[in-house]
């Protein structure tokens, strides 16, 4: 009797041992995080991580060292290519920075360089991709221009087809003596792009002429932010009817109605990003802004005070209601991203050389730190890719 039980007990012990081992289903998606950095002594380039949705942990798998200081990146809508910009000189005879195109290995998340082009301006700050996958837009902060490139089906990028040079200034003599193009965000249909110019306190609006590959001024051609506000980044609500501009210098957010037909922006609300009782200081500046996938909450980061400001969005009017200001547990939250599933928020704290993972409460919009951080020297931009099997 005892001899008979031994193989049975052995079978069950092996069964339970393997049952406790995490099993990766063939249908399970793969998730990757790309982190851009500033150039510095310890920073090596563009960092690639595998993201664990169960724990919120990031595991480093690759560092792309083609260019130093790849400060911002954006995915192609087909999620097979990634575009990165840096101030690393494109060539000895072309001292402007570099736009790099990468092919993504969808099995591993690793990047392979396809080709590069000059950014055609000083102080490159931002890159974005047309929703139809036909164009890449580059913002040159110091030069004050926006540059348009066409894309090939293989993901490679051609030389610039259009460049719009901004002119003007505003009331902050230390920061607004000339145009400073900070970012470009296309409308969901790609018909318009919204170009935030910190130096002129304007959001320029361009209509995309796809027949001639041009950026044409819309009618009206811009929205004027409050003098001295310094518009930096921009986000459009999933319903396409509302948009929000984070204003770096005034530490505010402007809520705007969007005319889908003309692209026109009209302000209906403007709020401080700081908690009550906190007095704005020169060391503080607003940085990034995003909306949760369900359209219910808006998040914006504030450097210096090092927090994420959270607002409830009235889905019928777009009106914002402040609900919380939460610490980023690190200094200089230059950029952050909200997970496509809405479950996590990842923030790049540049001066603490890390990316932190927060869980997001779906019902209340609040954040809680997972305890996981990824060491990334001078981290400035976080981008997510989910590959569905």
N, C-alpha and C positions, 0 to 999 in steps of 0.2 A: 504493500500500500504506500509506504513511504517512498519507495523507488519510483512509483508512478507519478507522485506529486512533483518530483524534482523537475522534470522537463516542462510540466505545466507552469510551475512557478517561474522557471527561467523564461518561458515565452512571454508571460505577463510583465516581467521586469523589463525585458527588451522593448515590449510594446509601449509601456509608459515612459521609458527613457526617450524614445524617439518622438513620442507625442509631446514632450516638453520642449523639443527643439523647434524654434520658429521655422515655419515652412513658407517659402516664397512661391506663391501660385503663379502659373504661367500667365494668368490674366491680371496679375497685380501690376499697377503702374510703377514707373520709375520716376524719381524726382531729383532734380539737380538745382543747385544754387550757384550763380556766377557773381563774384564780388570784384568790382573795380577798385583801384587804389590810386592814391597820389604817389608821385615819385619821392623816394626817401632812402635813407641808408639801409633800412631793413626790408623795405617793400620790393618784391621781385617781379610784380606784374599783375596778371589777371588770374584770380584763384577760382578753382572749380571744386564744388563739394557735392556729395550725395546727401540728400535730406531724408531723414527718418520721420515719417508722419506720426508714428506711434509715440515717440519720445520728444520730438522736436530737435534732435541732435543733428549736427552737420559733421560729415567726415570728409576730410581733404583728400582729393584724388589727383589733382593736377595743378601746376602753376604754369601759365602761359607767359613766356618771357620775351615774346617778339618785340614788344614795345614797353618802355618804362612809363609808369603813371597813366595806365588806361582808366581814366577817371569816370567814364560813363559808358554804358552799353545798353543795347536794345535788341530784342528778338524780331526776326522776320515773322509775319503772321502764319507761315507754314511751319514754323518752329524747327526748321532744319538749318537755319543760318543765324549767326549772331554778329552784330556790328558794334565796334568799340572805337572810342576816340581817345587820343592822347596828345600831349604837347611835345612828344618826342618828334624831332624833325623828320619829315617825310624823306628828304634827301639833302645832301650838302648844298645843292644849288636851289633848294626849295625849303627855306627855313621854317615854314609853317608846320603845324602839327600833322598828325596822321589819322586817317580813317581806315580801320582794318576790318576786313570781312573774313569770317570764320565759318567753316562747315562743322556742324554738330554731329558727333557720333551718337545716334539716338539710343544705342545699346549701353554705352558707357558714360555719355555726357561730355566726353572729352572734346576739345577743340582742335581744329587743324586750319592753319592760315590758308586762305584762298588768294586774296590780293589786297592791295592797299592804294589809297589815293591821298593827295594833299587835302587838308581841311580848308585851305585858302583863307586863312585868317589867324590872328594872334589870340591866344588864350581860349582854346576850345573848351566848352563847358557841358555840352549836351548833344545827344544823338537820338533820333526817333525814326520810326519806319512807317511808311504809308500803309494803311489798313489793307489795301489791295496788293501790297508787296511790290509796287512799281518804283518807289522812290525811297531814298534816305535823306533826312534833313539834319544838318549840322548847325549848331549855334556857336558862334565865336564871340565870347564875352568881351575881350579886350578890343577886338577889331570892330565890334558892333555890326556884324553882318550875319545873315542866314544863307546857307548854301544848300542847293538841291542837286541830288545825284540820281541817275537812273540805275536800275538793277537789272541784271541778266537772270535768266531762269536757273543758271547754275549757282546763283548766290553772289557772284562777283559784282563789284561796283565799278561803274564807269566814271570818267572824269566829270567834274561838275558841269551841269547844263544851265544853271541859273544861279545868280548871286544877287541878293538884295542888300545894299548898304544902307544902314539907318543913320540918320543925322539928328542932332538935337541934344538937349541937356535938361536938367531940372534943378530944384532948389538946394539939394545937398551938395555943397561944393567939394566935400571930401570923397563922394562916391558917384556923383551924377554930372560930371563936367562934360561927358560925351555919351553916346549911345553904348549900351552894354546888353547885347542879346544873350539871354540866359537859357531859354528853352523854347522848343517847338512841340506843340501837341496837335495832332490832326483830329478832325471830327470823325465820328464813327464810320461815316460813309466816305471819308477821305476827300470830300469836296472842298473843305476849308482847312487851313492850318492857323493856329493861334500862337503868336510869337511874343513871348514876354520880354520886354526891354526894360531892364532895371534903371538904365541911365536916363531914359526919357519919360518914365512913368506912363508907358503905354503898352497895351496889348495889341500888336499889329495883326490885322486879319487879311489873309491872302486866299484868293480863290485859285484852285489848282487847274490849270489849263493842260489837260492830258494830251490833247492833240499836238501841242507845241512844246510840251515839257517846260512850262513856265509857271512862276508864282505871280499872279496878278492881284493888285490891291483890290479888296472887296469894296462894297459900297454900303455903309461907311467903311473906311480903310483901317480904323482903329477904335479901341476903347481907351479913354483916358482914366487912369487910376488917380487917386488923390496925390497932389504934389508931395514929393518926399517919401512916398510909400515904397517904391522899389519892387515892382512885380517880379517874381522869380520863377515859380512853377505854377502849373495850371492843371486842373482836372475837370472832366466833363462827367456829369451824372449818367448812369446807365440808360436813363430815359431820354437823354439827349437834349432835354429842355432847360437844364440848369448847369451852371459851371461855377467853379470856385478858384479864385486867384490867391495864392499865398504871397504876402507882401513883406519882403525881407527886412526893409529898413524900419517900417512902422510897426512890425510885429502884429500884423492884422491879416484877416481873411475877408475878401470881398465875395459876396454871393451875387451871381449874375443870371439873368434870363438869357436864353439863347434863341435867336430866330433861326430856325433850321433852314429856311429858304435863302435868307440873305447872309447868314453868319453873324449878324449884329449881336452885340452884347449890351445888356442894360442892367445896371446895378440896382438891387433892391435891398441889400443889407451889407453892413460892414461891422466886424466884431474884432475885439482884441483876442490874441492868442494866449495872453498871460492870465494867471489866476488873479482874482480880486486881491488888491492890496500890494501886488508886486509892481514896482516902479520900473519902467523900461530903462535900460542902461546901454551904453555904447558897446559893451561886451556881448550883448544879446542880439540875435538875428534869427529871423524865421528862415526855414530851409525847404522842406518838402511837404507834399500834400497828396492824400489818396482817399478814395471812397471804398467802403466795404462792398463786396460783390453783390449783396442784396440791396444796395443803395440806401441803407438806413442810417449809416454813420459816416462821418467825415473825420479824418485824422490829419494833424499837421505837426511838424517838429519845430522846436525852438532851441537853437544853440545858445550856449551861455547859461541859460536857465536849465537846459538839458532835460526837456520834457516832451511828451506827446500830448497835444491838446485834442480832446475828443468832443465831437458835437453830434447831437441827434439831428437827423434831417427830416423835415416834414415832407412826406412823399408827394403831397398835393401842391405845395407852394414852394418847396425848396428852402424854406426858412430854417436857419440853424439855431439850435438850443445847446449851450455849453453844458456838458454833463460831468467832465472830469479832466484833470491834468495829471498825467502819470509819468514818473521818472523813467528816463532811458537807462539808468544805472551805468552811465558812462558819459564822457564828455564829447561834445560836438556831434550831435546826431544829424549829419549832413544829408543822409538819404535813408529811406526805409521802404519796405514793400509789404503789402497785404497779400497773404497766400490766396491763390485762385479759389480755393475751397472756403475761404473766409475763416479758417480755424486758427491761423497763426499770423503774427506780425513780426517781421525781422527788421532790426534796426542796425545801421552801421554807425558806430561811435568812433569817428576818425581818431580823436586824440587819446582814446584808450585802446586802439589797435585791435578792435574786436567787432564781431557781429553777434548780437544777442537775439534769442528766440523767446517770444511771448505768446502765450495762448490768448485767444480772443473769445470773450463771452458773446455768443450769437445774439442773445436777447438784450443785454445791457450795453454791449460794445466795449466793456472794460477789459483791461489787460492784466495778465498775471505772468510773472517770469517763470520760465520752465526750469531754470538752473543751468541751462546749456549755453555755452558761448564758443564761438570759433575764433581762434587767434588769426587776425589778418592785419598786418601792419598798414596803418593809414587807410583803413577801409572807408570808401566813400559812396559806393553804389551797389545795390543788391537786386538781382534779377532771378526769377524763378522759371524753371521749365518742368512741366509734368508730361511725361511720355506715356500715353495710354497704350496698353498692349492689346 
